[in-house]
Amino acid sequence: MKPPWWACGFLACAGAPTRPGAAGAPGDQGIATHAQLADLDDVAPTYGQTELARAIAAERTTLAARERAADELAAKDDVDRDALRVVLADLAVERRFVAMLDACAATGRWCPPRLDVPAWRYDIEDEAAKPPLDAPLRFDLADWRAIAAELFGRACACRTIACVDSLGVAIDRLELRPMPDVRDDDAASAAITHARECLFRLRGKAIARAPRSE
């Protein structure tokens, strides 16, 4: 029986083959199980197949531009290796994001909750900096649920390694703010776990489903 089109799978999104040395190459992949991560089968996106098709076309254009930029930078005689490392890492994340969209369209797996590119600039070196969220940074139950849901959407929408890294830091910091009974709310906890799963996948890590107990 074919799963619903929004159902998510349990393996990491494998993008197009990466260049040697690019971030997320197969030798750099780790494994996490769904004993630690959430099952996304119950998460339905707010968009349809038409919007998804438009997003895939746009992301493929962006991906092609990034590949050309990476090739041009790598071909320079005096290449800035640090800059190249960032470009290749961004390229790897973009490939995995496109792979998520392709899998969503073809098999109903790995559908991100949003298709836009929400603005995000967060200085992780400044521990006093506030993550630039649309939800108010209040930590009663209703507001924490809204924050967690937004973090989930933003994490799955990352197209750069800086976004992946800084959202991971933001999640770690914000999760400490609510009182324990609020932090342990099922809906908020599921959204935070979903967010971490997306970041894990965009890093090129494999996710294996833990065996179900009978």
PyRosetta script that sets phi, psi and omega in degrees:
from pyrosetta import init, pose_from_sequence

init()
pose = pose_from_sequence("MKPPWWACGFLACAGAPTRPGAAGAPGDQGIATHAQLADLDDVAPTYGQTELARAIAAERTTLAARERAADELAAKDDVDRDALRVVLADLAVERRFVAMLDACAATGRWCPPRLDVPAWRYDIEDEAAKPPLDAPLRFDLADWRAIAAELFGRACACRTIACVDSLGVAIDRLELRPMPDVRDDDAASAAITHARECLFRLRGKAIARAPRSE")
pose.set_psi(1, 129.2)
pose.set_omega(1, -177.8)
pose.set_phi(2, -71.9)
pose.set_psi(2, 134.0)
pose.set_omega(2, -179.9)
pose.set_phi(3, -71.8)
pose.set_psi(3, 159.5)
pose.set_omega(3, 175.4)
pose.set_phi(4, -58.2)
pose.set_psi(4, 151.4)
pose.set_omega(4, -170.7)
pose.set_phi(5, -65.4)
pose.set_psi(5, -19.4)
pose.set_omega(5, -179.9)
pose.set_phi(6, -91.5)
pose.set_psi(6, -4.7)
pose.set_omega(6, -176.4)
pose.set_phi(7, -65.8)
pose.set_psi(7, 141.7)
pose.set_omega(7, -177.0)
pose.set_phi(8, -104.9)
pose.set_psi(8, 153.0)
pose.set_omega(8, -177.0)
pose.set_phi(9, -96.6)
pose.set_psi(9, -164.4)
pose.set_omega(9, -171.7)
pose.set_phi(10, -128.9)
pose.set_psi(10, 5.9)
pose.set_omega(10, 175.8)
pose.set_phi(11, -108.2)
pose.set_psi(11, 156.2)
pose.set_omega(11, 178.5)
pose.set_phi(12, -66.4)
pose.set_psi(12, 148.9)
pose.set_omega(12, 176.6)
pose.set_phi(13, -72.4)
pose.set_psi(13, 122.2)
pose.set_omega(13, 177.8)
pose.set_phi(14, -96.9)
pose.set_psi(14, 116.4)
pose.set_omega(14, 178.8)
pose.set_phi(15, -82.2)
pose.set_psi(15, -170.5)
pose.set_omega(15, 175.8)
pose.set_phi(16, -62.6)
pose.set_psi(16, 157.7)
pose.set_omega(16, -178.2)
pose.set_phi(17, -55.0)
pose.set_psi(17, 133.6)
pose.set_omega(17, -179.5)
pose.set_phi(18, -87.3)
pose.set_psi(18, 154.4)
pose.set_omega(18, 176.2)
pose.set_phi(19, -67.0)
pose.set_psi(19, 153.8)
pose.set_omega(19, 177.4)
pose.set_phi(20, -55.1)
pose.set_psi(20, 131.9)
pose.set_omega(20, 178.4)
pose.set_phi(21, 88.0)
pose.set_psi(21, -7.9)
pose.set_omega(21, -179.7)
pose.set_phi(22, -70.8)
pose.set_psi(22, 149.9)
pose.set_omega(22, 178.5)
pose.set_phi(23, -61.4)
pose.set_psi(23, 142.0)
pose.set_omega(23, 177.8)
pose.set_phi(24, 83.3)
pose.set_psi(24, 15.4)
pose.set_omega(24, 175.6)
pose.set_phi(25, -63.2)
pose.set_psi(25, 156.8)
pose.set_omega(25, -173.4)
pose.set_phi(26, -52.4)
pose.set_psi(26, -35.6)
pose.set_omega(26, -178.0)
pose.set_phi(27, -68.6)
pose.set_psi(27, -11.7)
pose.set_omega(27, -177.2)
pose.set_phi(28, -102.0)
pose.set_psi(28, 6.4)
pose.set_omega(28, -174.1)
pose.set_phi(29, -84.3)
pose.set_psi(29, 139.9)
pose.set_omega(29, 176.2)
pose.set_phi(30, -111.0)
pose.set_psi(30, 179.7)
pose.set_omega(30, -177.8)
pose.set_phi(31, -127.3)
pose.set_psi(31, 136.3)
pose.set_omega(31, 168.8)
pose.set_phi(32, -131.1)
pose.set_psi(32, 150.8)
pose.set_omega(32, -178.8)
pose.set_phi(33, -107.8)
pose.set_psi(33, 163.9)
pose.set_omega(33, 177.3)
pose.set_phi(34, -76.6)
pose.set_psi(34, 4.5)
pose.set_omega(34, 165.5)
pose.set_phi(35, -69.7)
pose.set_psi(35, -24.6)
pose.set_omega(35, -179.5)
pose.set_phi(36, -106.7)
pose.set_psi(36, -25.3)
pose.set_omega(36, -176.6)
pose.set_phi(37, -115.6)
pose.set_psi(37, 160.2)
pose.set_omega(37, -175.5)
pose.set_phi(38, -84.6)
pose.set_psi(38, 157.2)
pose.set_omega(38, 173.6)
pose.set_phi(39, -89.5)
pose.set_psi(39, 122.2)
pose.set_omega(39, -174.5)
pose.set_phi(40, -90.3)
pose.set_psi(40, 12.3)
pose.set_omega(40, -176.2)
pose.set_phi(41, -60.8)
pose.set_psi(41, -22.9)
pose.set_omega(41, -175.2)
pose.set_phi(42, -98.5)
pose.set_psi(42, 11.6)
pose.set_omega(42, -176.8)
pose.set_phi(43, -100.9)
pose.set_psi(43, 117.4)
pose.set_omega(43, -179.5)
pose.set_phi(44, -107.8)
pose.set_psi(44, 127.9)
pose.set_omega(44, 177.6)
pose.set_phi(45, -73.4)
pose.set_psi(45, 169.4)
pose.set_omega(45, -176.9)
pose.set_phi(46, -98.2)
pose.set_psi(46, 6.7)
pose.set_omega(46, -176.0)
pose.set_phi(47, -117.1)
pose.set_psi(47, 165.4)
pose.set_omega(47, 179.7)
pose.set_phi(48, -108.8)
pose.set_psi(48, -176.2)
pose.set_omega(48, -176.2)
pose.set_phi(49, -65.7)
pose.set_psi(49, -33.4)
pose.set_omega(49, 179.0)
pose.set_phi(50, -64.5)
pose.set_psi(50, -46.8)
pose.set_omega(50, 177.1)
pose.set_phi(51, -62.9)
pose.set_psi(51, -38.5)
pose.set_omega(51, 179.5)
pose.set_phi(52, -63.4)
pose.set_psi(52, -42.9)
pose.set_omega(52, 179.2)
pose.set_phi(53, -62.0)
pose.set_psi(53, -41.1)
pose.set_omega(53, 177.9)
pose.set_phi(54, -64.3)
pose.set_psi(54, -41.3)
pose.set_omega(54, 180.0)
pose.set_phi(55, -64.0)
pose.set_psi(55, -41.2)
pose.set_omega(55, 179.5)
pose.set_phi(56, -62.0)
pose.set_psi(56, -44.3)
pose.set_omega(56, 179.4)
pose.set_phi(57, -61.2)
pose.set_psi(57, -44.1)
pose.set_omega(57, -179.8)
pose.set_phi(58, -65.0)
pose.set_psi(58, -42.4)
pose.set_omega(58, -178.6)
pose.set_phi(59, -68.5)
pose.set_psi(59, -32.9)
pose.set_omega(59, 176.8)
pose.set_phi(60, -66.0)
pose.set_psi(60, -36.0)
pose.set_omega(60, 175.5)
pose.set_phi(61, -63.9)
pose.set_psi(61, -44.7)
pose.set_omega(61, 177.5)
pose.set_phi(62, -62.4)
pose.set_psi(62, -42.2)
pose.set_omega(62, -179.9)
pose.set_phi(63, -62.1)
pose.set_psi(63, -43.9)
pose.set_omega(63, 179.4)
pose.set_phi(64, -62.2)
pose.set_psi(64, -40.2)
pose.set_omega(64, 178.3)
pose.set_phi(65, -64.3)
pose.set_psi(65, -40.2)
pose.set_omega(65, 179.1)
pose.set_phi(66, -68.7)
pose.set_psi(66, -35.4)
pose.set_omega(66, 177.5)
pose.set_phi(67, -65.2)
pose.set_psi(67, -41.5)
pose.set_omega(67, 177.4)
pose.set_phi(68, -63.7)
pose.set_psi(68, -43.0)
pose.set_omega(68, 179.6)
pose.set_phi(69, -62.7)
pose.set_psi(69, -40.1)
pose.set_omega(69, 178.8)
pose.set_phi(70, -65.3)
pose.set_psi(70, -42.3)
pose.set_omega(70, 179.2)
pose.set_phi(71, -63.3)
pose.set_psi(71, -43.2)
pose.set_omega(71, -179.5)
pose.set_phi(72, -64.8)
pose.set_psi(72, -41.3)
pose.set_omega(72, -180.0)
pose.set_phi(73, -67.1)
pose.set_psi(73, -42.9)
pose.set_omega(73, -178.7)
pose.set_phi(74, -66.2)
pose.set_psi(74, -26.0)
pose.set_omega(74, -177.0)
pose.set_phi(75, -80.7)
pose.set_psi(75, -10.9)
pose.set_omega(75, -179.0)
pose.set_phi(76, -69.0)
pose.set_psi(76, 142.6)
pose.set_omega(76, 178.8)
pose.set_phi(77, -66.8)
pose.set_psi(77, -37.4)
pose.set_omega(77, -178.1)
pose.set_phi(78, -106.7)
pose.set_psi(78, 47.6)
pose.set_omega(78, -174.9)
pose.set_phi(79, -59.1)
pose.set_psi(79, 135.7)
pose.set_omega(79, 173.9)
pose.set_phi(80, -81.2)
pose.set_psi(80, 106.1)
pose.set_omega(80, -173.4)
pose.set_phi(81, -66.9)
pose.set_psi(81, -32.4)
pose.set_omega(81, 177.0)
pose.set_phi(82, -66.3)
pose.set_psi(82, -43.7)
pose.set_omega(82, 177.8)
pose.set_phi(83, -63.6)
pose.set_psi(83, -40.5)
pose.set_omega(83, 179.3)
pose.set_phi(84, -64.1)
pose.set_psi(84, -38.5)
pose.set_omega(84, 179.8)
pose.set_phi(85, -61.7)
pose.set_psi(85, -41.0)
pose.set_omega(85, 179.2)
pose.set_phi(86, -67.8)
pose.set_psi(86, -43.3)
pose.set_omega(86, 179.7)
pose.set_phi(87, -60.5)
pose.set_psi(87, -43.8)
pose.set_omega(87, -180.0)
pose.set_phi(88, -68.3)
pose.set_psi(88, -35.7)
pose.set_omega(88, 177.2)
pose.set_phi(89, -66.5)
pose.set_psi(89, -42.5)
pose.set_omega(89, 176.8)
pose.set_phi(90, -62.6)
pose.set_psi(90, -41.0)
pose.set_omega(90, 179.5)
pose.set_phi(91, -61.2)
pose.set_psi(91, -41.0)
pose.set_omega(91, 179.4)
pose.set_phi(92, -64.4)
pose.set_psi(92, -41.8)
pose.set_omega(92, 178.4)
pose.set_phi(93, -64.8)
pose.set_psi(93, -43.4)
pose.set_omega(93, 179.1)
pose.set_phi(94, -60.7)
pose.set_psi(94, -41.5)
pose.set_omega(94, 178.1)
pose.set_phi(95, -61.2)
pose.set_psi(95, -41.8)
pose.set_omega(95, -179.4)
pose.set_phi(96, -69.2)
pose.set_psi(96, -34.4)
pose.set_omega(96, 176.8)
pose.set_phi(97, -65.1)
pose.set_psi(97, -44.8)
pose.set_omega(97, 177.3)
pose.set_phi(98, -61.3)
pose.set_psi(98, -39.6)
pose.set_omega(98, 177.9)
pose.set_phi(99, -63.2)
pose.set_psi(99, -36.1)
pose.set_omega(99, 175.8)
pose.set_phi(100, -61.3)
pose.set_psi(100, -44.7)
pose.set_omega(100, -179.8)
pose.set_phi(101, -65.9)
pose.set_psi(101, -41.5)
pose.set_omega(101, 178.4)
pose.set_phi(102, -60.8)
pose.set_psi(102, -43.8)
pose.set_omega(102, 179.9)
pose.set_phi(103, -66.2)
pose.set_psi(103, -36.8)
pose.set_omega(103, 177.5)
pose.set_phi(104, -61.2)
pose.set_psi(104, -45.8)
pose.set_omega(104, -178.1)
pose.set_phi(105, -69.6)
pose.set_psi(105, -39.8)
pose.set_omega(105, -171.7)
pose.set_phi(106, -86.7)
pose.set_psi(106, -37.4)
pose.set_omega(106, -171.5)
pose.set_phi(107, -127.9)
pose.set_psi(107, -4.9)
pose.set_omega(107, -177.6)
pose.set_phi(108, 79.6)
pose.set_psi(108, 15.3)
pose.set_omega(108, -179.1)
pose.set_phi(109, -106.4)
pose.set_psi(109, 151.3)
pose.set_omega(109, 170.5)
pose.set_phi(110, 62.7)
pose.set_psi(110, 32.5)
pose.set_omega(110, 179.9)
pose.set_phi(111, -73.7)
pose.set_psi(111, 118.4)
pose.set_omega(111, 177.3)
pose.set_phi(112, -70.5)
pose.set_psi(112, 152.7)
pose.set_omega(112, -177.4)
pose.set_phi(113, -70.6)
pose.set_psi(113, -19.6)
pose.set_omega(113, 179.6)
pose.set_phi(114, -142.4)
pose.set_psi(114, 155.4)
pose.set_omega(114, -176.6)
pose.set_phi(115, -111.4)
pose.set_psi(115, -9.8)
pose.set_omega(115, -178.5)
pose.set_phi(116, -78.0)
pose.set_psi(116, 178.5)
pose.set_omega(116, 177.7)
pose.set_phi(117, -116.6)
pose.set_psi(117, 85.8)
pose.set_omega(117, -176.3)
pose.set_phi(118, -65.2)
pose.set_psi(118, 138.1)
pose.set_omega(118, 179.9)
pose.set_phi(119, -59.1)
pose.set_psi(119, 136.2)
pose.set_omega(119, -176.8)
pose.set_phi(120, -155.3)
pose.set_psi(120, 112.2)
pose.set_omega(120, 172.3)
pose.set_phi(121, -136.1)
pose.set_psi(121, 116.6)
pose.set_omega(121, -174.9)
pose.set_phi(122, -141.3)
pose.set_psi(122, 118.2)
pose.set_omega(122, -178.8)
pose.set_phi(123, -83.0)
pose.set_psi(123, 102.1)
pose.set_omega(123, -176.3)
pose.set_phi(124, -73.3)
pose.set_psi(124, -13.9)
pose.set_omega(124, 177.0)
pose.set_phi(125, -76.4)
pose.set_psi(125, -20.0)
pose.set_omega(125, 179.8)
pose.set_phi(126, -98.6)
pose.set_psi(126, 100.6)
pose.set_omega(126, -176.0)
pose.set_phi(127, -67.8)
pose.set_psi(127, -16.7)
pose.set_omega(127, 178.4)
pose.set_phi(128, -90.3)
pose.set_psi(128, -7.8)
pose.set_omega(128, -178.4)
pose.set_phi(129, -67.3)
pose.set_psi(129, 141.3)
pose.set_omega(129, 179.3)
pose.set_phi(130, -93.9)
pose.set_psi(130, 128.9)
pose.set_omega(130, 176.2)
pose.set_phi(131, -58.1)
pose.set_psi(131, 134.6)
pose.set_omega(131, -175.0)
pose.set_phi(132, -79.1)
pose.set_psi(132, 74.4)
pose.set_omega(132, -179.8)
pose.set_phi(133, -97.3)
pose.set_psi(133, 154.9)
pose.set_omega(133, 173.1)
pose.set_phi(134, -75.9)
pose.set_psi(134, -35.1)
pose.set_omega(134, 178.2)
pose.set_phi(135, -69.2)
pose.set_psi(135, 141.1)
pose.set_omega(135, 177.6)
pose.set_phi(136, -64.6)
pose.set_psi(136, 143.0)
pose.set_omega(136, -178.9)
pose.set_phi(137, -83.9)
pose.set_psi(137, 67.1)
pose.set_omega(137, 172.4)
pose.set_phi(138, -117.9)
pose.set_psi(138, 157.2)
pose.set_omega(138, -166.9)
pose.set_phi(139, -128.0)
pose.set_psi(139, 30.3)
pose.set_omega(139, 165.7)
pose.set_phi(140, -76.6)
pose.set_psi(140, 177.7)
pose.set_omega(140, -172.1)
pose.set_phi(141, -62.0)
pose.set_psi(141, -48.2)
pose.set_omega(141, -177.1)
pose.set_phi(142, -63.1)
pose.set_psi(142, -43.8)
pose.set_omega(142, -178.4)
pose.set_phi(143, -70.9)
pose.set_psi(143, -36.0)
pose.set_omega(143, 177.9)
pose.set_phi(144, -66.1)
pose.set_psi(144, -36.9)
pose.set_omega(144, 175.4)
pose.set_phi(145, -62.3)
pose.set_psi(145, -41.0)
pose.set_omega(145, 179.6)
pose.set_phi(146, -66.3)
pose.set_psi(146, -41.3)
pose.set_omega(146, 177.9)
pose.set_phi(147, -62.3)
pose.set_psi(147, -46.9)
pose.set_omega(147, -177.8)
pose.set_phi(148, -62.1)
pose.set_psi(148, -41.7)
pose.set_omega(148, 179.2)
pose.set_phi(149, -64.1)
pose.set_psi(149, -40.5)
pose.set_omega(149, 179.0)
pose.set_phi(150, -67.4)
pose.set_psi(150, -40.3)
pose.set_omega(150, 177.4)
pose.set_phi(151, -61.1)
pose.set_psi(151, -39.3)
pose.set_omega(151, 176.4)
pose.set_phi(152, -59.5)
pose.set_psi(152, -49.9)
pose.set_omega(152, -179.8)
pose.set_phi(153, -62.9)
pose.set_psi(153, -42.9)
pose.set_omega(153, -178.7)
pose.set_phi(154, -68.8)
pose.set_psi(154, -40.0)
pose.set_omega(154, -179.2)
pose.set_phi(155, -61.6)
pose.set_psi(155, -42.7)
pose.set_omega(155, -178.5)
pose.set_phi(156, -74.3)
pose.set_psi(156, -13.3)
pose.set_omega(156, -179.4)
pose.set_phi(157, -95.7)
pose.set_psi(157, 1.9)
pose.set_omega(157, -177.4)
pose.set_phi(158, -63.7)
pose.set_psi(158, 137.6)
pose.set_omega(158, 175.3)
pose.set_phi(159, -122.1)
pose.set_psi(159, 0.9)
pose.set_omega(159, 179.7)
pose.set_phi(160, -133.2)
pose.set_psi(160, 158.4)
pose.set_omega(160, 179.4)
pose.set_phi(161, -69.5)
pose.set_psi(161, -30.9)
pose.set_omega(161, 177.5)
pose.set_phi(162, -63.7)
pose.set_psi(162, -39.6)
pose.set_omega(162, 176.9)
pose.set_phi(163, -63.8)
pose.set_psi(163, -46.4)
pose.set_omega(163, -180.0)
pose.set_phi(164, -59.5)
pose.set_psi(164, -48.3)
pose.set_omega(164, -177.5)
pose.set_phi(165, -64.5)
pose.set_psi(165, -48.2)
pose.set_omega(165, -173.1)
pose.set_phi(166, -73.7)
pose.set_psi(166, -32.4)
pose.set_omega(166, 175.3)
pose.set_phi(167, -67.2)
pose.set_psi(167, -35.6)
pose.set_omega(167, 175.5)
pose.set_phi(168, -60.7)
pose.set_psi(168, -42.2)
pose.set_omega(168, 177.8)
pose.set_phi(169, -65.7)
pose.set_psi(169, -44.0)
pose.set_omega(169, -179.5)
pose.set_phi(170, -60.2)
pose.set_psi(170, -42.9)
pose.set_omega(170, 178.9)
pose.set_phi(171, -61.6)
pose.set_psi(171, -46.2)
pose.set_omega(171, -179.4)
pose.set_phi(172, -59.7)
pose.set_psi(172, -40.2)
pose.set_omega(172, -177.6)
pose.set_phi(173, -74.8)
pose.set_psi(173, -44.3)
pose.set_omega(173, -176.9)
pose.set_phi(174, -68.8)
pose.set_psi(174, -31.2)
pose.set_omega(174, -177.5)
pose.set_phi(175, -65.0)
pose.set_psi(175, -19.0)
pose.set_omega(175, 179.2)
pose.set_phi(176, -83.2)
pose.set_psi(176, -10.9)
pose.set_omega(176, -171.4)
pose.set_phi(177, -79.6)
pose.set_psi(177, -41.8)
pose.set_omega(177, -177.6)
pose.set_phi(178, -69.7)
pose.set_psi(178, 158.4)
pose.set_omega(178, 171.9)
pose.set_phi(179, -64.5)
pose.set_psi(179, 153.5)
pose.set_omega(179, -175.1)
pose.set_phi(180, -52.7)
pose.set_psi(180, -40.7)
pose.set_omega(180, -177.6)
pose.set_phi(181, -68.8)
pose.set_psi(181, -30.9)
pose.set_omega(181, 175.8)
pose.set_phi(182, -75.8)
pose.set_psi(182, -44.9)
pose.set_omega(182, -179.1)
pose.set_phi(183, -59.6)
pose.set_psi(183, -32.0)
pose.set_omega(183, -176.9)
pose.set_phi(184, -87.3)
pose.set_psi(184, 4.8)
pose.set_omega(184, 177.2)
pose.set_phi(185, -55.5)
pose.set_psi(185, 135.1)
pose.set_omega(185, -174.3)
pose.set_phi(186, -59.8)
pose.set_psi(186, -46.9)
pose.set_omega(186, -176.5)
pose.set_phi(187, -64.6)
pose.set_psi(187, -45.0)
pose.set_omega(187, -180.0)
pose.set_phi(188, -66.9)
pose.set_psi(188, -42.1)
pose.set_omega(188, 179.9)
pose.set_phi(189, -61.8)
pose.set_psi(189, -40.4)
pose.set_omega(189, 178.9)
pose.set_phi(190, -64.1)
pose.set_psi(190, -42.7)
pose.set_omega(190, 180.0)
pose.set_phi(191, -63.7)
pose.set_psi(191, -41.8)
pose.set_omega(191, 178.8)
pose.set_phi(192, -64.8)
pose.set_psi(192, -41.1)
pose.set_omega(192, 178.8)
pose.set_phi(193, -66.1)
pose.set_psi(193, -40.0)
pose.set_omega(193, 175.7)
pose.set_phi(194, -60.4)
pose.set_psi(194, -41.7)
pose.set_omega(194, 179.3)
pose.set_phi(195, -60.2)
pose.set_psi(195, -45.6)
pose.set_omega(195, -179.7)
pose.set_phi(196, -65.2)
pose.set_psi(196, -35.3)
pose.set_omega(196, 178.5)
pose.set_phi(197, -63.0)
pose.set_psi(197, -42.7)
pose.set_omega(197, 178.2)
pose.set_phi(198, -62.8)
pose.set_psi(198, -44.1)
pose.set_omega(198, 178.7)
pose.set_phi(199, -62.2)
pose.set_psi(199, -40.0)
pose.set_omega(199, 178.7)
pose.set_phi(200, -61.4)
pose.set_psi(200, -45.6)
pose.set_omega(200, -179.0)
pose.set_phi(201, -65.8)
pose.set_psi(201, -41.5)
pose.set_omega(201, -178.8)
pose.set_phi(202, -68.2)
pose.set_psi(202, -19.6)
pose.set_omega(202, 172.6)
pose.set_phi(203, -78.7)
pose.set_psi(203, -8.6)
pose.set_omega(203, 179.8)
pose.set_phi(204, 90.2)
pose.set_psi(204, 22.2)
pose.set_omega(204, 180.0)
pose.set_phi(205, -92.3)
pose.set_psi(205, 143.9)
pose.set_omega(205, 179.4)
pose.set_phi(206, -85.0)
pose.set_psi(206, 145.1)
pose.set_omega(206, 179.2)
pose.set_phi(207, -121.8)
pose.set_psi(207, 117.5)
pose.set_omega(207, -178.1)
pose.set_phi(208, -105.8)
pose.set_psi(208, 133.9)
pose.set_omega(208, 179.1)
pose.set_phi(209, -75.0)
pose.set_psi(209, 127.7)
pose.set_omega(209, 176.9)
pose.set_phi(210, -67.4)
pose.set_psi(210, 143.9)
pose.set_omega(210, 179.1)
pose.set_phi(211, -58.6)
pose.set_psi(211, 137.8)
pose.set_omega(211, 178.2)
pose.set_phi(212, -79.8)
pose.set_psi(212, 139.3)
pose.set_omega(212, 176.7)
pose.set_phi(213, -80.3)
pose.set_psi(213, 141.4)
pose.set_omega(213, -179.6)
pose.set_phi(214, -83.9)
pose.dump_pdb("model.pdb")
